[in-house]
């Protein structure tokens, strides 16, 4: 069992930056691939970024590539999402997710989810 708790969301102006954190507890964090997803009101959940167990490989949705960076610190059992040049369309509830083995872009492949953190972007 893995418990995930996100933090770092909030209100930011367009063009600004935020860093989201996802702290994990439970079984060995380094055994889990991690990902960030987001869901805006009235829209389906969408993939944002993923990272493999060691942190050596990352992958991003085209909509955030070059603006967002996913990273992890296995010693701190935490995965991060650094977001910069934020746009109004980035506003959503951001959730981290974990799965044993390799990472995936498909949310159905993730076994564990955090409660989510709200990101609001003002124009």
C-alpha positions in Angstrom: 0.0 0.0 0.0 1.2 3.5 -0.9 -0.2 6.7 0.4 0.3 9.8 -1.6 -0.2 13.4 -0.4 0.1 16.4 -2.8 0.9 19.9 -1.8 2.0 23.2 -3.4 -1.1 24.1 -5.4 -2.6 27.6 -5.2 -3.3 30.7 -7.2 -0.7 32.1 -9.6 -0.7 34.7 -12.3 -0.4 33.7 -15.9 3.3 33.4 -16.7 4.2 32.5 -13.1 5.5 29.3 -11.6 4.5 26.7 -9.0 6.1 23.6 -7.7 3.9 20.7 -6.7 5.1 18.0 -4.3 3.8 14.5 -3.8 5.0 12.8 -0.7 4.7 9.0 -0.5 4.6 6.7 2.5 4.3 3.0 2.7 6.3 0.6 0.7 9.6 1.4 -1.0 9.1 4.5 -3.0 11.8 3.6 -5.5 9.8 0.6 -6.6 7.1 2.8 -8.1 7.0 4.7 -11.3 5.2 8.0 -10.7 3.1 10.4 -12.8 1.2 13.6 -12.6 -2.3 13.9 -14.1 -4.7 16.8 -14.1 -8.4 17.3 -14.4 -10.2 20.6 -15.2 -13.9 21.1 -14.6 -16.0 19.4 -17.2 -13.0 17.7 -18.8 -11.5 14.2 -18.6 -8.4 13.5 -16.6 -5.3 14.0 -18.7 -1.7 12.9 -18.5 0.8 15.6 -17.6 4.2 13.9 -16.9 5.7 10.7 -15.8 9.0 9.5 -14.4 10.5 6.1 -14.0 11.6 4.5 -10.8 15.2 5.8 -10.8 14.3 9.2 -12.2 16.5 8.6 -15.3 13.6 8.8 -17.8 10.8 11.4 -18.0 8.0 12.0 -20.5 5.6 14.9 -20.9 2.4 15.8 -22.6 2.9 18.0 -25.6 0.9 20.7 -23.9 3.4 21.1 -21.1 6.7 20.1 -22.7 9.3 22.7 -22.2 7.4 24.4 -19.4 7.0 21.6 -16.8 9.6 19.4 -15.2 9.0 16.2 -13.3 11.6 15.0 -10.8 11.9 12.7 -7.8 14.0 12.3 -4.7 13.9 8.7 -3.7 15.6 9.5 -0.4 12.8 11.8 0.5 10.0 9.7 -1.0 8.8 12.6 -3.0 8.1 13.4 -6.6 7.9 17.0 -7.8 6.3 18.9 -10.7 7.9 22.2 -11.4 5.6 24.3 -13.5 6.6 27.5 -15.2 5.1 29.9 -17.8 1.7 28.9 -16.5 -1.3 29.5 -18.7 -5.0 29.7 -18.0 -5.4 26.3 -19.6 -3.1 24.8 -17.0 -5.7 25.4 -14.3 -6.9 22.1 -12.9 -6.7 19.7 -10.0 -3.4 18.0 -10.2 -3.0 14.5 -8.8 0.1 12.3 -8.5 -0.2 8.6 -9.1 2.0 5.5 -8.5 2.4 2.1 -10.0 4.7 -0.7 -9.5 7.0 -1.4 -12.5 7.3 0.8 -15.5 5.6 4.2 -16.0 2.6 4.7 -18.2 0.6 7.6 -19.7 -2.7 5.8 -19.1 -4.3 6.6 -15.7 -6.0 3.2 -15.6 -2.6 1.6 -15.1 -2.0 3.4 -11.8 -2.9 1.8 -8.5 -2.4 4.6 -6.1 -3.6 8.2 -6.2 -3.3 11.3 -4.1 -6.3 13.5 -3.2 -5.2 16.2 -5.6 -4.2 19.8 -5.3 -5.9 22.7 -7.0 -3.9 25.0 -9.4 -5.6 28.2 -10.4 -4.2 30.5 -13.0 -5.3 34.1 -13.2 -5.0 36.1 -16.4 
